[in-house]
Amino acid sequence: MSYSVTKPDFPNGCALVFGGSGGLGKATAGLLAERGSDITVTYRSKKEEALRFVEELRELGRCAEAVQCDVTERAQVDAVFEEAIQVHGRVHTVVSAGGLVFDTGPLASFHSEAFRGVIETDVMGFFNIAQAAIPVLREGNGGSIVACITCAIARTVPLDACSAVPKSAVEMMVRQIATEEAGYGIRANAVGPGVIDGGMVIPMMQTKTRELLEAAVDYTPLGRLGRCEEVAEAVAFLASSKAEYITGQSLMVDGGLAA
C-alpha cells in the first residue's frame, strides 16, 4: 500500500439533494458543500428558506442553486436533473432526504388517505428520483445514491407503520439499485436516523406522535436525541470516495435504538 496526497471526497459536478431546504437535507447539503461539492437543493414550498440557504453555500465559494420540486411528479424530478446538469455539467451524488409530517397510530385505525400520502411521497417519490438519477449517473460514469430512511426498518416499533412500511420499500429499492447498477459504477446506500432533534421531528412533537418519540428516546441506549449534523456525516461518508467499496448497505444513526 502506498500513500499520497488525500484524494478529494467528490469529483467535479454537483450533489443533488432532494428535500434540501431544511432539517436533514439542509445539514447534508451544507456538509457536502464544506467537503468540496457544488450543490443543487430542491424544496417543495419553502422557497425563501431555500434561497437563503443557497446564498450561504455560495458564500463558501460553492456553486449552488435551489429548484422547486414535488417528487411525486416525475416531470418535475426530470426537470431538476436537467437544471443541475445544465448548471454543473454533471451530477455525481443524489440524496433523497424529504418526507411528510404525519401522525402515527395503530395500522388498523390509520386513515387510508394519510397512508396513501406517505406511500406516494416516500415510495413513489424515491422511485421517481431513482429512475431519473440512474441514466444521469450512468452517463457520468457512475456516482452515488443515498436515501434517508428510518431506523424503524431494523426494529419493529409499535404505532410506527406509517414510517417503517414505506421506508422499508425504499431500502429494498436501494438494494436493487446497488446490485443492478454496480456495473455502471453506481453505488446506492441508505441511512436510518433515530429520533433527531430537527427536521420533521420538530413539527411532529406538536402532534400525538410526541409520546411515541419521547418513548423512543427513553429506549435509546445513548440516551439522547440525535442531531441532523450526525446523520449528515453518515450521508456524506457514504456518498464520498471514502466509501467506494460500500454499496447496498443501510447505516443506522440512531444512538443504538435498533441494536
N, C-alpha and C positions, 0 to 999 in steps of 0.2 A: 504494500500500500504506500502510495506517495502522497505528499501534502503540497498544497499550493494556496494561492490567494482564494479567499472564500468565494464560492460560487453564488451568483445572485439568486435570491429566492424566486424571482419571477423573470420571464423573458419580456421582450418588448410586446406592447399591446396593453389590453386592459383587463381588469377583473370586473365582471358584470354581476352586481349584487341586487337580486330581486328582493323587495322589501327593505331597501337600504336607507330609508329616511328616518328610522328610529329604532330603539331597542337593540336587539342582537344584530340586525342588519347594519345599523349605523356604526356600532362598535367594530364590526367585522370590516366594513369598508374603510373606516379610519385606520385600522391596523394594517390592512393590506396596502394602503397608501404610504404609511410610515415605512413599510418594508420594501417599498420601491415600485409599486404598481400604479399605473393610471387607473381611473375608476369611472364606471358608469353605474349609477344607482337608479332604481325605479321607486316610484311612490304611487299610491292609489288615489289619495285625496289630500295629503298634507304637503301641498306644493310649496308653501312659503318655508316650512321647516326643511324640506329637501333642498331648496335653493340656498338657504343659509348654510347648510352643511356642505354643499358643493363649494361655496366660497371658502370655507375653512380648509378644504382639501387643496384648493388652488393656492392658498397661502403657504402650503407645504411644498409648493413647486410642482404639484401634480396636475396633469390634465384631467379634468373631471366634469361631468355633466349629469343632470337628473332628467329622467324621462318618465312621463306618466304611463302607467300600465295596469290593466286588470288582467291578472294571469289566467283567468277563466276564459278570456277571449284570445284565441290563437293568433288572430291577425295582429293584435296589439303586441303580443310577445315577439312575433316575427319582426315587427317594426322596431322594437327595441334593439334587437340584434343588428338590424340593418343600420340603425343610427350609430351603434357602438363601432361597427366595422368602418363606417364612413369617417368617423372622427379619429379612431385609433389605429385602424388598419388591420387589427387582429384582436380576437378575444381569446385569452389563454385560461381564464378561470370563470366558472359560473357558480354562483352561490344562491341557493333558494332559502330565504330567511323570513318570508312573510307568513301571514296566517290571520285567522279571525279571533276576535274576543267572543267567548261563549260561556254559558253556564254549564255546569256538569250535573250529573244525576244518574239514577239507575237507567240502564239501557231500555228496560221495559216501559219506562214512562217518558222517554225523551221524545220531543216533538219531531216528526218526520221532516218537516221543512227545515228545522235547525240542523238536523243531522245531514240532510242533503246539502245544506250550505257549506259545511266543513268538508264534505266529500268533494264538492265542486272546487273549493278553493285549494285544499291540500292535495288531493289526489289528481284531479284533472288539471289543476294549476301546475303541479310538478310535471305531469305528463306533457303538457304544452311546452314547458320550459325545456324538458329533456329532448323532445322531438325537434325543437328549433335549435337547440345547442349542438346536438351531435353532428349534423353536417358542417356547421361552422367550425367546430373543433377539429373535425377530420380535415377540412380544408387548411387549417392552420398547423397541421402535422401534430395534432394532439393537444392535450390540456387536461384540466381538472374540473370535475363537478362535485360540489359539496352541498348536501341537503341538511338543513337543521330540522331535526325530528323531535323526539322526546325520550327520556329515559324510561317512560312507562311501557315502551315496547319490550323491555327486558325484565319488567316486574309487573305483574298484574295488580293494578291499583283500583279498588272499588270506586265506582262512580266516575271513572275517567275514560270511558269508552269513546267519548266524542273526540278525545285527543289521540288515544292509543290506536284506535282502529285505522283512521286514515293515515297516520304516520307510519304504521306498520306496512301499509301498502306502498308508501313512499320508500321505505327501507328496502323492500323487495325490488322495486324498480331500480334503485341504486345498485343492488347486487347484480341484477340483469345487465345493466349498462356496463358494469365492471367486467363481466365475463364476455359480453358480446362485442365490446368496443376496444378491448385491450390491444388488439392487433393494429389499431389506428393510433395508438399512443394516448388513448383517453383513459384516465383514471376516474373512479367515482367512489365517494365515501359519504358517510353521514356522521353528524354529531348530535348526541342526545342530551340536551340540557335537563337538569333537575329543576328545582324551583329557584328562579332567578329574580334578583331584585332589579327588575327593569322590563322593558318591552311589554308584552301582553299581560304579564303578571300584574302590573300596576292597576290597570282598569279592572282586571278580574278580581282583585282584592276588594272591590266595591260591590261584588255580587255574592250570591250564596256559595260560590266556589271558594270563598275565603277560608271556610272551615277546613275544606279538603287540603288547600295549600298549606295552611298552618300545621295541620297534622303531618303532612309530608315533611315539613322542616323538622318537626319533632322526631321523626323516624330517620332523618338523615344522619349518618354516623359523624360527619364533621360538624353537625350541629348549627348550621347557619344557612342563610340564603347564599346562592351563588351570585356572581357578578357577570354582567354582559361581557366585560373585558376578558374574563376567564374562558368563556365559551368562544369568543373571537380568537383567542390564542390557538385553540384546537382547530378551528376552521382554517386559520392562516397556515398552520403547520401542514395540515392535510392537503391544502392547495399548493403548497410550495415545493421547490425542488428537493427539499429535505425529506419529502415523503414519496420519492419517485418509485419506491418498491412497495407502496401501500395502496391497495385498491380493494373495493368490495367490503370494507370494514365499517363498523359503527362504533364510534368512540363516545362513551358516556362521560359527561362532565356534570356530575350530579352529587358530589360530596359523598359518594358511596351508597346512595339511596337504592340503586338497582343491584347492589352486590349480593 
